[in-house]
Amino acid sequence: MNSIWFFDDVNLFKILCPHKFKAYKSCHSFDIYNKKDYIYFEEDSASKVYLIEKGKVKIGYYNQDGTEVVKAILTKGELFGEQAILGENIREEFAQCLDNQTSICPISVQTMHDLMRDNQTFSFKIYKFIGFKFKKLERRLQLLLFKDAKTRLIEFLDELCTDYGYDCEKTGDHVIKHPYTQKDIASLIGTSRPTLNILLQELRTEKYIDFNRKEIRILKKSA
């Protein structure tokens, strides 16, 4: 299965950060944020894109009744704010840090356009990434709109298995070592943390999964 939650298993930071390009290295710096700090708000001007060097960032928006909707939780090596590359002038979402000492690499849209113009392979990777991001969002919206909470969780675990999983040689279980907290997962599948805990316990009782703070196992007979 091809991953639709992450960009081709590539750490974008390794190939996109201006520190990797001699012409931009001298005038570029990192920004450090703490937990709950906002990198940008809805309706802010969109003049930069951002790469995560360290930490986690929540991307979301508020609907008309003020309810927060989480679109994505991103980790090291991932890009966000990329709509600015396509001409977005005003942000339609917010970006908020979830960890202390989150390190962000900001890149001006002009710099990105220069890099894309001068390097066809680089440009291809960016557009490929944006395509994957749209597929990822479409997938999440389908889950949220048309599936019940338990089904959303099972399908999300399948995606986590694709992105972070490996097969245990001794048991045959699919072992998932991922960067998300239960609160993160609840936000991503559109449910509450208490409900998520109930669902996880149900799946454990059904012998579909076993889990602890560090990993989730999709058990062999269920895999």
Buried (B, 14 or more C-beta within 10 A) or exposed (E): EEBBBBBEEBBBBEBBBBBEBEEBEEEBEEEBBEEEBEBBEBEBEBBBBBBBBBBBBBBBBEEEEEEEEBBBBBBBBBBBBBBBBEEBEEBEBBBBBBBEEBBBBBBBBEBBEBBBEEEEEBBEBBEEBBEBBEBBBEBBEEBBEEBEBBEBBBBBBBBBBBEBBEEEEEEEBBBBEBBBBBEBBBBBBBBEBEBBEBBBEEBBEEEBBBBEEEBBBBBEEBB
